Amino acid sequence: MTTATVAGRRRPGGIRRGQTAAGLLFTAPAVVLLAVFLVVPILMALWVSVSDWGGRGSPFSSGVSFVGLRNYAAITSGGGLAESDFGTSLRNNLWYVLLVVPLQTALALLLASLVNARILRGRGFFRTAFYFPSVTSSVAITVLWFFLFNPTGAVNALLGLVGIQGPNWPADASGVLHDLLAVVGLRTPPGFLVNGGFLGVTWWDWLAGPSVGMLIIISLAVFTTSGTFMLLFIAALQNLSQEVEEAAMVDGASAWQRFRLVTLPQLRTTLFTVLTLGLIGTWQVFDQVYTGSKGAPGKTTLTPAYLSYQAGFINQQWGQAAAIAFILFAIIVVLTLLQRFVLRERGVSVRRMRRGGFVATGDGGYRPARAAVVPSGAGSTGQDRPGRDA
């Protein structure tokens, strides 16, 4: 009997009759929920971004007109406050991403390596302690964090113990890089950096770095997200084979060499996941800004997500708010694809194999260039044995 005529009456693809219909029936509720609460709102927001809807009534009513890309043009090339605010928010968020993603990834990997060590006692306690900030209410921890960074808060008190006068963190709008350049005597920017710019922001302001006020939110993000990514790294570390690391120890590799050359390459998939989640999360930062700073001081903590909320719910410019959201979505998709390209698996080139002392074999593999084949009569088993170095 063939597979298709057995008692179960399997189709050539191996699926019994009725299983396809049953699968569709079981997945239908989830598909309907995704369509109603995800796909439909996205399509509605897309229509709002190309219409003149004012926030009252239905966006599909007869009084709402199609305006094309006018809302997108207003925030990208309008030349007014909308363009300047959008450029400022992108600059702030870009510096936020450049600092938070590497710091939280490195800290999460460090914490995972520490709590995964067998010699550490009380590993369960430390795992819970490091993960606890990730499950704490973002509103509560943001209020507490800003309280710590007050001019008379705990952070400035600790700095005072070592003779450093802390700044007025929540009210300091100066860029960190500008402050560092001022320390070395560069206070007047070059003319070409002041005269040129992008999205209503001069190149000099793009290179200002995060403001002192933004450092509060950056440190808060690293503190609250590292615990979540730590769990991902712990799960990956526990699934690694110990034989390779033990072989590296036998070969005399140091702890840093084992981590860099043995452990880290095996964490490529988890590292890509952590970086992708971190990239998406940092471009969508909203609640810390809404609770702690509301864009102050001087719009140096303004982010695209908060600007979208401000344009829609406060200024009633719903078309621009939706346009900001879709531009932010496009930025996240492009950067995620770029990150996937950079972290992709790469095969070892023939030139690199030859430089490493390997030569190609007839079956498409490689063997050490110095390995010789012992004649079959020289050994009792007749098997190939590695020869001496030439």
N, C-alpha and C positions, 0 to 999 in steps of 0.2 A: 504494500500500500504506500501511496505517496503521502506526503505531509498534509496535503489538502483534503484527503479522503479518510483520515483517521476519525475515531469517534468524536474527538473534539472539534472536527471540521475546521482545521486551521487554514488560514489564507496563506498564500506564498510568503507574505511578510511575517508570518508567525503570530498574528493577532487573531484571536477567536472571534467569531461572529457575535456582534453585540457589544464587544468591549469598547469599540470606538464610540458608539452611542452612549454607553455608560460613562466613559471618560468625559465626553462633552457635557453630559448631564451633571456630573459632579463638579466640573470646573465652571459651569455656567454662572452660579452665584458670584464667584470671585470675578469673573469677566464682567458681569453686569455692574458690580460695585466699582471696579476700576473705570469702566466706561462712564458711569454717572458722576463719580466723585473725582476723576482724574482727567480723562480725555475730554469730556464736555467742558469743564472749566478752563482747560488749556485752550480749546478752540474759541471759547467765549472771550478769553483774555486776548487772544490773537486778533479777534475782530475789534475789540476795544482799542488795541494799539494802532489800528488803521482807520479809526472812526473818530467822530467828535462828540462821543457820549459824555455827558456831564455828570453822571452819577445818579440821576433820578430816572425812575421808570426802567423799562426794559431796554437793554442795549440793542435789541432787534426791532424797536418800534420805528414807525415811519418817520419820526422826527430826527432820527440819527442818520448822519450822512457819512459816506465813505470819503476819507481825506487822503488816502494813500500813505506815503511815508512822511507826511508832514510832522507827525509827532516824533519820529526818529530824527528828522532833520533839526528839530528844535533843540534837541539835547546833544547833537553831535556837530552841528555846523550853524546853529542859530546866531552865535555871536553874542548872546545875552547871558543873563544870570543862570538860565537853565543849563546852558553848555558849560559855563564855568563851574557850577555845582557838580555836574556829572563828571567833569574832568578831575575835580578835586576829590570826589569820592573814589574814583578809580585809582588815583595816586595813593590815597590813604590805604585802600584795600590791597593794592599791589605790594606795598611795603609790609603790610600785615601778613600777607601770604608768604613773602620771602623770608620772614623771620619765624613765623609760627610753625609752618610745615616742617622745616628741618629741625627746629628745636624740639617739637613734640615727638617727632619720629626718633630722634637720637635719644631723648630722655626715656621714651617708652621702651626702646631696645635695651638701654642700660638697666632700667628697673627690671625688665624681664630676665636679663642675664643674671642679675643679683638674686632675685627671688627663686630662680630656677636652680641655683647652685645647691648641691647636696650638703655642703658643709654648713649652710645657713640654718640656724635654728629658728623656729617660729615662723616658717615661711607662710603659713596660712594667715597669720596676723598681719604680716607686711603686705601680702597681696590684698587683703581687705582694706588696709589703711591707704595704700596707694590708689585703690579703685574707688574709695568712698567719695572723693570730690566729683567723680564723674556722674554719680547718681544723686548728688545734692541739687536742690532747686537752683536753677540758674539765676533767678531773681534774688534769692536770699544770698547766694555766694557773691553775686555782683555787688550788692549793697555792702556786704562785709569787706570785700576787697577794696572798694573805693574808700571805705572808712579807714582801712589800714594805710592807704596812701594819702591821707589828709596831711596838710602841713604840720599838724601836731600829732600825727598818727604814729603807729609803731615802726613803720619803715624809716621815717626821718629820725625817730628816736634811736634806732639801731645805728644809723649812719652817724649820728652825733657822738656815739660812743667811740668811734674811731676818728673823730675830728673832721667829719665831712658835713657840711651844711646842705641838707636836702632841699630840693626845689619845691615849689608849690605845684605838685604833680597834676592835679585836675585842671589847673588854670594856666599851665605853661604850654603855649602853642608853638614854641620854637622847635625847628627840626633838629634831630640829633646830629645829623651829618653837618648841618650848618654850624651847630655849636662846636663840633670838633674842629671844623675848619677855622672858626674864630679863635680857637685856642692856639693854633699855629700861626695866626696873624692874617688869614685870608678872610676879610670881612666885606670886601667889595667884589661882587660877582663880575665875571667877564661879560662884555657887552653882548656877544652872540648868544649867551645863555639867557639874557634878560629880554632881548628883542624877539627871539623865536619862542615857539611853544606848541602845544598840542591840546586840543579841546579846551581852549581858554585858559590854560595853565602854562606859565613859562617853563622852559627847561630848567632854570635854576630852582623853581619850586618843585619840579618833578624830582630833582636830586636832593631835596631837603632831608629826605629820610623820614621815618615816623616821628611824630611830635612826642614831647615828653608825656603829654596826656595820653597818647596812644599806647605808650609803653605799659600803662596800667592794664589796658585791655589785652595787650599781647601776652603779658605775664599771666593774666587770668586764664586766657585760652590754653596756654601751655600747661598750667597747673590742673585744669579741669579735664583735659582731653587725653593726657598721657596715660592715665590709668586704663582707659578703654582700650587703647592700642597696645598697652602692655599685655593684656589678656590674649590678644591675637598673637603676639610674639611668643608668649609662654606656650600656647597651644602648638605653635610651629616648632619651637625648640624641643618640646617633649616628643615630637614625632620624628626627630632626626636620628639617623643611625649613629650609634656611638663607636662603631667599628672604625669608621674613617678617622675620627678624631683620635682614637687610641693609636691608630697606625701613625698619625702625624706626631703624636707624643713619642712613640718609639723612634721615629726618625729625627727627634731632637728639636721639633718646632716649638717655639715659645708660645705662651698663652695668646699674645697678640697675633702672632702668625697663624695660629689655629683658628682664631676668631675671624681674621680677615680673609684667609685663603680657604678655609674649610667650612666654617659655620655660615658666614655671611652669604656666600654663593648659593647655599641651599635654602636661604630665606628669601630668594628673589620673588617668589609668588606672593608671600605674605608682605614683603616690603612694597610691592606694587599696590596691593590692596590698601595698606596703611596710607601710602602717599596719595592714592586716588581719593580715599575717604577724607583725608586731611585737606586736600585741595578743594574738594567740593564744599566741605564744611566751612573753610576759611573764607571762601568767596560769598557765602551766604550769611555771614555774621550779622546778627540783628539784635537779639535780646540783650546782649551786654551793652550795646550802644543805646538802645531804647531805655534801659533801666538806669545806666550809669551816667552817660554823658550827653545824649541827645545831639551828638555832633559837635559839641563844644570840647575844647576851646577853639574859637575861630574856625569852625568847620574842619578841624584837623582829625576828628574821629568820625567824620561823616563817611558812610559806606553806601554802595549802590542799593543794597537791600533796604537800609533805613531811608535813603533818598526816595526810593520807590514808594514806601509807606507814606512819607511826608508829602510827596506830590499828589498821591491819591486821596488819603484820608484827611489831610490838613488843608492842602491847597485846591482840592477838588479837580485836579488835572489828571483825570483817569487815563487818558490816552498816553500821556508822557509816562505815567507810572507803569503802565503795561509795557511800553516800549523799553523802559529801563530794565524791566524783568526779563524780557526776551533777549536783549543784548547781553545781560549777565548770563543767561542760559547758554548763549552762543560762545561766550568766553570760556565757560566751564567745559563745554564739549570740546572745543579746540585744544585747550590746555591738557585735558585728559587724554585725547588722542596723541598729542605730542609726547606726553609722559609715557604712554604705552609704547610709542616708537623708540624712545630713548632706552627704556628698560626691557626691550624685547630680547629674546634668546638669540644669541649670535653663535654661529658655527665657527670652529677654529679653522683658519685659512691654511692652505697648503704651505704657504711661505712661513707661517708661524710654526707649523709642525716641523718643517725642515730646520728652522732656526733652533728648535728645541731638541734637535738630535734624532729626529724620526724620519724614516723613509717610507714611501708608499709600497704596499704589497700588491700582489696580483688580484686579491679579492676585494680591493677597495679599502683595506685597513692600513694601519701603520705599525711599524716595528722599530725598535731602537736601531739606529744606524750602526752601532758598534757590536750588535749581537751577531754572533757567528753560529753556524750550524755545525754541530759535531757529526762527523761521518758515522753512519750506522754501525760500522764495525768497531768503533772506539768504545762503545758502551754496551752494557749487558742488556739493556732494554731496547736499544735501537731508537729511542726517542730523541728529539732535538733538545740540546742543552745550550744554555748561553755560554758563549766563548769568552775568553779573557779580552780585556781592553786592548786595542791595537796600540 
